[in-house]
C-alpha cells in the first residue's frame, strides 16, 4: 500500500507519456513548472541551469532537426530519435534545460585543488543539480494533471540541440515535451525497491 500523502502519491503516479492531445498548456501552468524546477537543490546554490520554452515554429524546427539526424544512427537509436521527434510534435510545448557552466567556471576558485580534478568535480555537480531541476518539473507537471517525458535519447545529438537552442556547448541537456496525455495509463511496473537496497551498519 502506497502512503496516503499527496506528494508521495504524485511521485508514484508520475510516468512517461509520449503522445499528447491538442489541448494547450497555459502560461500559468508553465510558470508553475518553471518555478518548481527552479526550487531544486543546486550545488553551492548556484542554480547553474537555464530553461528554454519552445512552441510553434521553433518546436517544429526542433522535431525536424531530430528527424534529420536520426538517419545517421543505427537501429534502435534511429528509431528512438524518430519517436522523440514525434513526441515533440505531439506536445503543445517543449521545455529544454541546459547547464550554464557558471559553476564549472567559478568552481576552481572555490576549491584549491588540481584544476582538472576541480573541473570534473563541479561538472558532476552541475549535472546533478540540473537533473534535480528536471525531476522537480516532472513531478510538478503530474501534480497539475499534465503529462511529460524526458527524451534522454537526444543526448546523442546534445551539441546540435544546444546550438539550436542558442546555448553554448555544455555538460547537460534535457528536452521535455509537456501536455495532456492522449490516453491514460500507469506506466511500467517498477521492481520492488527492496531489490535495489543495501544496508550497512
Buried (B, 14 or more C-beta within 10 A) or exposed (E): EEEEEEEEBBBBEBBBBBBBBEEEBEEEBBEBBBEBBBEBEBBEEBBBBBBBBBBEEBBEEBBEBBBEBBEEBEEEEBEBBBBBBBBBBBBBBBBBBBBBBBBBEEBBEBEEEEEEEBBEBBBEBBBBBBBBBBBBBBBBBBBBEBBBBBBEBBEBBBEBBBEBBEBEEBBBBBBBBBBBBBEEEEEEEEEEEEEEEEEEE
